[in-house]
């Protein structure tokens, strides 16, 4: 049945597309097919499948063709092809990552996330460090639409990883889009949660000189006086690192609070 499906799709592609190079027609080793899924067009991936490539191809680290497409390829048609050809959506690699985690961490396409979720991806699965797709998204993906889809699918917003980190703590640590933090706060993220080092989202945002994040966290009720395991507050870290913009935001709020 899958072979018939691929044959039909190939016929449709070939009637409308330009000629393909001879190399694409050759049967591909797993490693090459995985790479193609990360960068290739739907037509190239379809031809490779028809010529014998396996949709569940995996490399030495257990990373599959679907994971590579989910991580690197912004074209949702490639992910769709692999799923329809039988790619397993909840397979884990050697780090415990699933295709949804790979997509959430980097892929800016909400359509790719939707395809994986609709195919049965486990939204609250954790990797071996206890990090979920939502947490990876909050940490590194700058598209809030991707985050929103995960939340609507039932992703737990205040779940903890092995270091007691939360999605909000990870977003404050390194996500460059303040809208990600704003969305997490609007959806109920615990603004004063602490990780294993006693650091709150506010402390981390101050440490890494992120004034917009600091402002959003303070508006949401972040505790200005919270201390980490070293006894430092957000202001202490900002002063130590000479983060002028953060210092100004923190001092402004401190003055208002003391009136």
Phi and psi in degrees as GROMACS dihedral restraints (atoms count N, CA, C in turn):
[ dihedral_restraints ]
;  ai    aj    ak    al  type     phi  dphi    fc
    3     4     5     6     1   -64.1    20    10
    4     5     6     7     1   -37.9    20    10
    6     7     8     9     1   -64.3    20    10
    7     8     9    10     1   -39.4    20    10
    9    10    11    12     1   -64.6    20    10
   10    11    12    13     1   -43.5    20    10
   12    13    14    15     1   -59.2    20    10
   13    14    15    16     1   -45.9    20    10
   15    16    17    18     1   -65.2    20    10
   16    17    18    19     1   -38.2    20    10
   18    19    20    21     1   -63.6    20    10
   19    20    21    22     1   -42.8    20    10
   21    22    23    24     1   -63.6    20    10
   22    23    24    25     1   -45.9    20    10
   24    25    26    27     1   -63.8    20    10
   25    26    27    28     1   -38.8    20    10
   27    28    29    30     1   -62.9    20    10
   28    29    30    31     1   -43.0    20    10
   30    31    32    33     1   -60.9    20    10
   31    32    33    34     1   -41.5    20    10
   33    34    35    36     1   -64.6    20    10
   34    35    36    37     1   -41.1    20    10
   36    37    38    39     1   -65.2    20    10
   37    38    39    40     1   -43.9    20    10
   39    40    41    42     1   -69.2    20    10
   40    41    42    43     1   -23.6    20    10
   42    43    44    45     1   -74.9    20    10
   43    44    45    46     1   -20.9    20    10
   45    46    47    48     1  -118.0    20    10
   46    47    48    49     1   -11.0    20    10
   48    49    50    51     1  -102.6    20    10
   49    50    51    52     1   164.4    20    10
   51    52    53    54     1   -76.6    20    10
   52    53    54    55     1   163.6    20    10
   54    55    56    57     1   -58.6    20    10
   55    56    57    58     1   148.4    20    10
   57    58    59    60     1  -105.2    20    10
   58    59    60    61     1   148.7    20    10
   60    61    62    63     1   -63.6    20    10
   61    62    63    64     1   155.5    20    10
   63    64    65    66     1   -61.3    20    10
   64    65    66    67     1   -31.6    20    10
   66    67    68    69     1   -62.6    20    10
   67    68    69    70     1   -33.4    20    10
   69    70    71    72     1   -65.5    20    10
   70    71    72    73     1   -27.9    20    10
   72    73    74    75     1   -74.1    20    10
   73    74    75    76     1   -21.3    20    10
   75    76    77    78     1   -69.0    20    10
   76    77    78    79     1   144.5    20    10
   78    79    80    81     1   -60.7    20    10
   79    80    81    82     1   135.1    20    10
   81    82    83    84     1  -101.4    20    10
   82    83    84    85     1   138.9    20    10
   84    85    86    87     1   -64.8    20    10
   85    86    87    88     1   158.8    20    10
   87    88    89    90     1   -54.9    20    10
   88    89    90    91     1   -46.2    20    10
   90    91    92    93     1   -59.5    20    10
   91    92    93    94     1   -42.2    20    10
   93    94    95    96     1   -67.3    20    10
   94    95    96    97     1   -39.5    20    10
   96    97    98    99     1   -66.7    20    10
   97    98    99   100     1   -40.7    20    10
   99   100   101   102     1   -59.3    20    10
  100   101   102   103     1   -45.2    20    10
  102   103   104   105     1   -61.2    20    10
  103   104   105   106     1   -40.8    20    10
  105   106   107   108     1   -61.9    20    10
  106   107   108   109     1   -39.7    20    10
  108   109   110   111     1   -64.7    20    10
  109   110   111   112     1   -25.4    20    10
  111   112   113   114     1   -81.2    20    10
  112   113   114   115     1   -20.2    20    10
  114   115   116   117     1  -132.9    20    10
  115   116   117   118     1   -15.9    20    10
  117   118   119   120     1   -83.2    20    10
  118   119   120   121     1   170.7    20    10
  120   121   122   123     1   -83.3    20    10
  121   122   123   124     1   162.3    20    10
  123   124   125   126     1   -57.0    20    10
  124   125   126   127     1   -37.6    20    10
  126   127   128   129     1   -65.5    20    10
  127   128   129   130     1   -42.4    20    10
  129   130   131   132     1   -64.2    20    10
  130   131   132   133     1   -41.5    20    10
  132   133   134   135     1   -66.7    20    10
  133   134   135   136     1   -40.7    20    10
  135   136   137   138     1   -61.9    20    10
  136   137   138   139     1   -44.5    20    10
  138   139   140   141     1   -63.3    20    10
  139   140   141   142     1   -42.0    20    10
  141   142   143   144     1   -61.8    20    10
  142   143   144   145     1   -39.5    20    10
  144   145   146   147     1   -63.6    20    10
  145   146   147   148     1   -44.6    20    10
  147   148   149   150     1   -64.2    20    10
  148   149   150   151     1   -32.2    20    10
  150   151   152   153     1   -84.3    20    10
  151   152   153   154     1     5.4    20    10
  153   154   155   156     1   118.9    20    10
  154   155   156   157     1    -3.5    20    10
  156   157   158   159     1   -65.9    20    10
  157   158   159   160     1   141.7    20    10
  159   160   161   162     1   -92.1    20    10
  160   161   162   163     1   133.6    20    10
  162   163   164   165     1   -65.5    20    10
  163   164   165   166     1   -18.0    20    10
  165   166   167   168     1  -105.7    20    10
  166   167   168   169     1    25.2    20    10
  168   169   170   171     1   -56.0    20    10
  169   170   171   172     1   139.4    20    10
  171   172   173   174     1  -137.6    20    10
  172   173   174   175     1   148.8    20    10
  174   175   176   177     1   -91.8    20    10
  175   176   177   178     1  -171.4    20    10
  177   178   179   180     1   -65.7    20    10
  178   179   180   181     1   -17.7    20    10
  180   181   182   183     1   -97.5    20    10
  181   182   183   184     1     6.5    20    10
  183   184   185   186     1    80.3    20    10
  184   185   186   187     1     8.3    20    10
  186   187   188   189     1   -81.5    20    10
  187   188   189   190     1   124.0    20    10
  189   190   191   192     1   -93.1    20    10
  190   191   192   193     1   170.0    20    10
  192   193   194   195     1   -58.8    20    10
  193   194   195   196     1   -40.0    20    10
  195   196   197   198     1   -65.2    20    10
  196   197   198   199     1   -40.6    20    10
  198   199   200   201     1   -61.2    20    10
  199   200   201   202     1   -42.3    20    10
  201   202   203   204     1   -67.7    20    10
  202   203   204   205     1   -39.9    20    10
  204   205   206   207     1   -64.9    20    10
  205   206   207   208     1   -43.8    20    10
  207   208   209   210     1   -63.7    20    10
  208   209   210   211     1   -34.4    20    10
  210   211   212   213     1   -80.7    20    10
  211   212   213   214     1   -45.6    20    10
  213   214   215   216     1  -109.7    20    10
  214   215   216   217     1   -24.0    20    10
  216   217   218   219     1   -99.0    20    10
  217   218   219   220     1   116.2    20    10
  219   220   221   222     1   -76.8    20    10
  220   221   222   223     1    -7.8    20    10
  222   223   224   225     1   -85.6    20    10
  223   224   225   226     1   110.8    20    10
  225   226   227   228     1   -64.5    20    10
  226   227   228   229     1   -17.9    20    10
  228   229   230   231     1   -65.9    20    10
  229   230   231   232     1   -30.0    20    10
  231   232   233   234     1   -68.6    20    10
  232   233   234   235     1   -46.2    20    10
  234   235   236   237     1   -59.9    20    10
  235   236   237   238     1   -42.8    20    10
  237   238   239   240     1   -61.4    20    10
  238   239   240   241     1   -43.7    20    10
  240   241   242   243     1   -58.7    20    10
  241   242   243   244     1   -46.7    20    10
  243   244   245   246     1   -63.9    20    10
  244   245   246   247     1   -42.0    20    10
  246   247   248   249     1   -64.5    20    10
  247   248   249   250     1   -43.4    20    10
  249   250   251   252     1   -68.5    20    10
  250   251   252   253     1   -24.3    20    10
  252   253   254   255     1   -85.7    20    10
  253   254   255   256     1    -2.4    20    10
  255   256   257   258     1   109.6    20    10
  256   257   258   259     1    11.1    20    10
  258   259   260   261     1   -62.7    20    10
  259   260   261   262     1   136.2    20    10
  261   262   263   264     1   -83.6    20    10
  262   263   264   265     1   122.8    20    10
  264   265   266   267     1   -79.0    20    10
  265   266   267   268     1   -25.1    20    10
  267   268   269   270     1  -107.9    20    10
  268   269   270   271     1    15.7    20    10
  270   271   272   273     1   -59.9    20    10
  271   272   273   274     1   144.8    20    10
  273   274   275   276     1  -112.4    20    10
  274   275   276   277     1   146.6    20    10
  276   277   278   279     1   -90.6    20    10
  277   278   279   280     1  -170.6    20    10
  279   280   281   282     1   -66.4    20    10
  280   281   282   283     1   -18.5    20    10
  282   283   284   285     1   -96.5    20    10
  283   284   285   286     1     1.7    20    10
  285   286   287   288     1    86.5    20    10
  286   287   288   289     1     6.1    20    10
  288   289   290   291     1   -77.1    20    10
  289   290   291   292     1   143.9    20    10
  291   292   293   294     1  -105.8    20    10
  292   293   294   295     1   171.5    20    10
  294   295   296   297     1   -59.7    20    10
  295   296   297   298     1   -36.5    20    10
  297   298   299   300     1   -64.4    20    10
  298   299   300   301     1   -38.3    20    10
  300   301   302   303     1   -64.0    20    10
  301   302   303   304     1   -44.2    20    10
  303   304   305   306     1   -61.0    20    10
  304   305   306   307     1   -42.9    20    10
  306   307   308   309     1   -65.9    20    10
  307   308   309   310     1   -44.5    20    10
  309   310   311   312     1   -63.8    20    10
  310   311   312   313     1   -33.9    20    10
  312   313   314   315     1   -69.0    20    10
  313   314   315   316     1   -31.4    20    10
  315   316   317   318     1  -138.6    20    10
  316   317   318   319     1   -36.3    20    10
  318   319   320   321     1   -69.4    20    10
  319   320   321   322     1   128.1    20    10
  321   322   323   324     1   -85.8    20    10
  322   323   324   325     1    -0.7    20    10
  324   325   326   327     1   -91.4    20    10
  325   326   327   328     1   112.9    20    10
  327   328   329   330     1   -62.1    20    10
  328   329   330   331     1   -28.4    20    10
  330   331   332   333     1   -63.4    20    10
  331   332   333   334     1   -37.4    20    10
  333   334   335   336     1   -64.1    20    10
  334   335   336   337     1   -43.7    20    10
  336   337   338   339     1   -60.8    20    10
  337   338   339   340     1   -45.1    20    10
  339   340   341   342     1   -60.9    20    10
  340   341   342   343     1   -42.3    20    10
  342   343   344   345     1   -60.7    20    10
  343   344   345   346     1   -44.2    20    10
  345   346   347   348     1   -66.1    20    10
  346   347   348   349     1   -42.6    20    10
  348   349   350   351     1   -64.3    20    10
  349   350   351   352     1   -43.5    20    10
  351   352   353   354     1   -66.8    20    10
  352   353   354   355     1   -22.7    20    10
  354   355   356   357     1   -86.3    20    10
  355   356   357   358     1     1.3    20    10
  357   358   359   360     1   101.5    20    10
  358   359   360   361     1    16.9    20    10
  360   361   362   363     1   -60.1    20    10
  361   362   363   364     1   135.7    20    10
  363   364   365   366     1   -79.6    20    10
  364   365   366   367     1   108.3    20    10
  366   367   368   369     1   -69.1    20    10
  367   368   369   370     1   -27.4    20    10
  369   370   371   372     1  -106.2    20    10
  370   371   372   373     1    15.1    20    10
  372   373   374   375     1   -62.1    20    10
  373   374   375   376     1   146.5    20    10
  375   376   377   378     1  -114.9    20    10
  376   377   378   379     1   146.0    20    10
  378   379   380   381     1   -78.0    20    10
  379   380   381   382     1  -175.9    20    10
  381   382   383   384     1   -68.6    20    10
  382   383   384   385     1   -11.8    20    10
  384   385   386   387     1   -99.8    20    10
  385   386   387   388     1     7.2    20    10
  387   388   389   390     1    82.5    20    10
  388   389   390   391     1    14.3    20    10
  390   391   392   393     1   -94.3    20    10
  391   392   393   394     1   131.1    20    10
  393   394   395   396     1   -94.7    20    10
  394   395   396   397     1   172.3    20    10
  396   397   398   399     1   -59.8    20    10
  397   398   399   400     1   -40.8    20    10
  399   400   401   402     1   -61.3    20    10
  400   401   402   403     1   -41.5    20    10
  402   403   404   405     1   -67.3    20    10
  403   404   405   406     1   -41.1    20    10
  405   406   407   408     1   -62.7    20    10
  406   407   408   409     1   -39.9    20    10
  408   409   410   411     1   -64.1    20    10
  409   410   411   412     1   -47.2    20    10
  411   412   413   414     1   -62.5    20    10
  412   413   414   415     1   -34.1    20    10
  414   415   416   417     1   -70.4    20    10
  415   416   417   418     1   -44.3    20    10
  417   418   419   420     1  -130.5    20    10
  418   419   420   421     1   -18.2    20    10
  420   421   422   423     1   -91.2    20    10
  421   422   423   424     1   124.1    20    10
  423   424   425   426     1   -89.0    20    10
  424   425   426   427     1     0.3    20    10
  426   427   428   429     1   -94.3    20    10
  427   428   429   430     1   108.2    20    10
  429   430   431   432     1   -65.1    20    10
  430   431   432   433     1   -18.7    20    10
  432   433   434   435     1   -66.8    20    10
  433   434   435   436     1   -34.2    20    10
  435   436   437   438     1   -66.5    20    10
  436   437   438   439     1   -45.6    20    10
  438   439   440   441     1   -59.7    20    10
  439   440   441   442     1   -43.5    20    10
  441   442   443   444     1   -60.5    20    10
  442   443   444   445     1   -41.4    20    10
  444   445   446   447     1   -62.0    20    10
  445   446   447   448     1   -42.6    20    10
  447   448   449   450     1   -64.3    20    10
  448   449   450   451     1   -41.1    20    10
  450   451   452   453     1   -64.8    20    10
  451   452   453   454     1   -43.0    20    10
  453   454   455   456     1   -65.4    20    10
  454   455   456   457     1   -25.8    20    10
  456   457   458   459     1   -83.3    20    10
  457   458   459   460     1    -0.3    20    10
  459   460   461   462     1   102.5    20    10
  460   461   462   463     1    16.0    20    10
  462   463   464   465     1   -62.7    20    10
  463   464   465   466     1   133.7    20    10
  465   466   467   468     1   -76.6    20    10
  466   467   468   469     1   122.4    20    10
  468   469   470   471     1   -79.8    20    10
  469   470   471   472     1   -29.0    20    10
  471   472   473   474     1  -110.4    20    10
  472   473   474   475     1    19.1    20    10
  474   475   476   477     1   -64.2    20    10
  475   476   477   478     1   150.6    20    10
  477   478   479   480     1  -110.1    20    10
  478   479   480   481     1   147.0    20    10
  480   481   482   483     1   -93.2    20    10
  481   482   483   484     1  -171.4    20    10
  483   484   485   486     1   -64.6    20    10
  484   485   486   487     1   -21.0    20    10
  486   487   488   489     1  -100.6    20    10
  487   488   489   490     1    15.9    20    10
  489   490   491   492     1    66.2    20    10
  490   491   492   493     1    16.8    20    10
  492   493   494   495     1   -76.5    20    10
  493   494   495   496     1   153.4    20    10
  495   496   497   498     1  -119.5    20    10
  496   497   498   499     1   173.5    20    10
  498   499   500   501     1   -58.9    20    10
  499   500   501   502     1   -41.1    20    10
  501   502   503   504     1   -67.0    20    10
  502   503   504   505     1   -42.3    20    10
  504   505   506   507     1   -60.8    20    10
  505   506   507   508     1   -42.4    20    10
  507   508   509   510     1   -68.9    20    10
  508   509   510   511     1   -37.4    20    10
  510   511   512   513     1   -64.0    20    10
  511   512   513   514     1   -42.4    20    10
  513   514   515   516     1   -64.8    20    10
  514   515   516   517     1   -30.3    20    10
  516   517   518   519     1   -66.8    20    10
  517   518   519   520     1   -42.4    20    10
  519   520   521   522     1  -151.0    20    10
  520   521   522   523     1    -6.2    20    10
  522   523   524   525     1   -72.4    20    10
  523   524   525   526     1   128.1    20    10
  525   526   527   528     1   -82.7    20    10
  526   527   528   529     1    -8.8    20    10
  528   529   530   531     1  -103.6    20    10
  529   530   531   532     1   110.3    20    10
  531   532   533   534     1   -60.0    20    10
  532   533   534   535     1   -23.4    20    10
  534   535   536   537     1   -63.8    20    10
  535   536   537   538     1   -26.9    20    10
  537   538   539   540     1   -64.6    20    10
  538   539   540   541     1   -45.3    20    10
  540   541   542   543     1   -64.4    20    10
  541   542   543   544     1   -42.9    20    10
  543   544   545   546     1   -58.7    20    10
  544   545   546   547     1   -44.3    20    10
  546   547   548   549     1   -65.1    20    10
  547   548   549   550     1   -43.4    20    10
  549   550   551   552     1   -60.6    20    10
  550   551   552   553     1   -41.5    20    10
  552   553   554   555     1   -65.6    20    10
  553   554   555   556     1   -42.4    20    10
  555   556   557   558     1   -64.5    20    10
  556   557   558   559     1   -27.1    20    10
  558   559   560   561     1   -95.3    20    10
  559   560   561   562     1     9.2    20    10
  561   562   563   564     1   102.0    20    10
  562   563   564   565     1    17.4    20    10
  564   565   566   567     1   -63.8    20    10
  565   566   567   568     1   139.4    20    10
  567   568   569   570     1   -73.1    20    10
  568   569   570   571     1   108.2    20    10
  570   571   572   573     1   -70.4    20    10
  571   572   573   574     1   -22.9    20    10
  573   574   575   576     1  -109.8    20    10
  574   575   576   577     1    15.8    20    10
  576   577   578   579     1   -61.7    20    10
  577   578   579   580     1   145.9    20    10
  579   580   581   582     1  -118.3    20    10
  580   581   582   583     1   144.9    20    10
  582   583   584   585     1   -87.0    20    10
  583   584   585   586     1  -172.9    20    10
  585   586   587   588     1   -63.0    20    10
  586   587   588   589     1   -20.2    20    10
  588   589   590   591     1   -93.5    20    10
  589   590   591   592     1     4.5    20    10
  591   592   593   594     1    80.1    20    10
  592   593   594   595     1    10.5    20    10
  594   595   596   597     1   -90.8    20    10
  595   596   597   598     1   132.2    20    10
  597   598   599   600     1   -91.5    20    10
  598   599   600   601     1   171.4    20    10
  600   601   602   603     1   -59.2    20    10
  601   602   603   604     1   -38.4    20    10
  603   604   605   606     1   -64.1    20    10
  604   605   606   607     1   -44.5    20    10
  606   607   608   609     1   -60.8    20    10
  607   608   609   610     1   -43.7    20    10
  609   610   611   612     1   -67.2    20    10
  610   611   612   613     1   -40.5    20    10
  612   613   614   615     1   -63.4    20    10
  613   614   615   616     1   -37.4    20    10
  615   616   617   618     1   -69.5    20    10
  616   617   618   619     1   -41.3    20    10
  618   619   620   621     1   -59.5    20    10
  619   620   621   622     1   -38.0    20    10
  621   622   623   624     1  -104.3    20    10
  622   623   624   625     1    23.3    20    10
  624   625   626   627     1    55.0    20    10
  625   626   627   628     1    59.4    20    10
  627   628   629   630     1  -121.7    20    10
  628   629   630   631     1    79.0    20    10
  630   631   632   633     1   -60.2    20    10
  631   632   633   634     1   -36.7    20    10
  633   634   635   636     1   -65.1    20    10
  634   635   636   637     1   -41.8    20    10
  636   637   638   639     1   -64.4    20    10
  637   638   639   640     1   -42.4    20    10
  639   640   641   642     1   -58.2    20    10
  640   641   642   643     1   -46.0    20    10
  642   643   644   645     1   -61.3    20    10
  643   644   645   646     1   -45.8    20    10
  645   646   647   648     1   -62.4    20    10
  646   647   648   649     1   -42.5    20    10
  648   649   650   651     1   -66.1    20    10
  649   650   651   652     1   -40.3    20    10
  651   652   653   654     1   -65.6    20    10
  652   653   654   655     1   -40.6    20    10
  654   655   656   657     1   -62.8    20    10
  655   656   657   658     1   -27.4    20    10
  657   658   659   660     1   -89.2    20    10
  658   659   660   661     1     3.5    20    10
  660   661   662   663     1    99.3    20    10
  661   662   663   664     1    19.1    20    10
  663   664   665   666     1   -60.2    20    10
  664   665   666   667     1   139.7    20    10
  666   667   668   669     1   -77.7    20    10
  667   668   669   670     1   109.6    20    10
  669   670   671   672     1   -65.5    20    10
  670   671   672   673     1   -26.9    20    10
  672   673   674   675     1   -94.8    20    10
  673   674   675   676     1     3.3    20    10
  675   676   677   678     1   -61.8    20    10
  676   677   678   679     1   139.6    20    10
  678   679   680   681     1  -117.2    20    10
  679   680   681   682     1   144.6    20    10
  681   682   683   684     1   -86.0    20    10
  682   683   684   685     1  -172.4    20    10
  684   685   686   687     1   -68.1    20    10
  685   686   687   688     1   -12.8    20    10
  687   688   689   690     1   -94.1    20    10
  688   689   690   691     1    -2.6    20    10
  690   691   692   693     1    87.5    20    10
  691   692   693   694     1     7.2    20    10
  693   694   695   696     1   -92.9    20    10
  694   695   696   697     1   144.6    20    10
  696   697   698   699     1   -96.7    20    10
  697   698   699   700     1   176.4    20    10
  699   700   701   702     1   -59.0    20    10
  700   701   702   703     1   -42.4    20    10
  702   703   704   705     1   -65.8    20    10
  703   704   705   706     1   -39.6    20    10
  705   706   707   708     1   -57.3    20    10
  706   707   708   709     1   -45.5    20    10
  708   709   710   711     1   -66.3    20    10
  709   710   711   712     1   -40.5    20    10
  711   712   713   714     1   -64.1    20    10
  712   713   714   715     1   -41.1    20    10
  714   715   716   717     1   -67.2    20    10
  715   716   717   718     1   -41.4    20    10
  717   718   719   720     1   -62.3    20    10
  718   719   720   721     1   -35.7    20    10
  720   721   722   723     1   -99.1    20    10
  721   722   723   724     1     5.6    20    10
  723   724   725   726     1    53.4    20    10
  724   725   726   727     1    45.8    20    10
  726   727   728   729     1   -88.7    20    10
  727   728   729   730     1    88.2    20    10
  729   730   731   732     1   -56.7    20    10
  730   731   732   733     1   -47.1    20    10
  732   733   734   735     1   -64.2    20    10
  733   734   735   736     1   -40.6    20    10
  735   736   737   738     1   -67.4    20    10
  736   737   738   739     1   -42.4    20    10
  738   739   740   741     1   -57.1    20    10
  739   740   741   742     1   -43.7    20    10
  741   742   743   744     1   -63.2    20    10
  742   743   744   745     1   -41.7    20    10
  744   745   746   747     1   -64.5    20    10
  745   746   747   748     1   -46.9    20    10
  747   748   749   750     1   -65.3    20    10
  748   749   750   751     1   -42.2    20    10
  750   751   752   753     1   -67.6    20    10
  751   752   753   754     1   -36.4    20    10
  753   754   755   756     1   -61.4    20    10
  754   755   756   757     1   -45.4    20    10
  756   757   758   759     1   -68.6    20    10
  757   758   759   760     1   -39.3    20    10
  759   760   761   762     1   -61.9    20    10
  760   761   762   763     1   -39.6    20    10
  762   763   764   765     1   -65.6    20    10
  763   764   765   766     1   -42.4    20    10
  765   766   767   768     1   -63.7    20    10
  766   767   768   769     1   -37.7    20    10
  768   769   770   771     1   -70.1    20    10
  769   770   771   772     1   -27.7    20    10
  771   772   773   774     1   -86.8    20    10
  772   773   774   775     1    -6.5    20    10
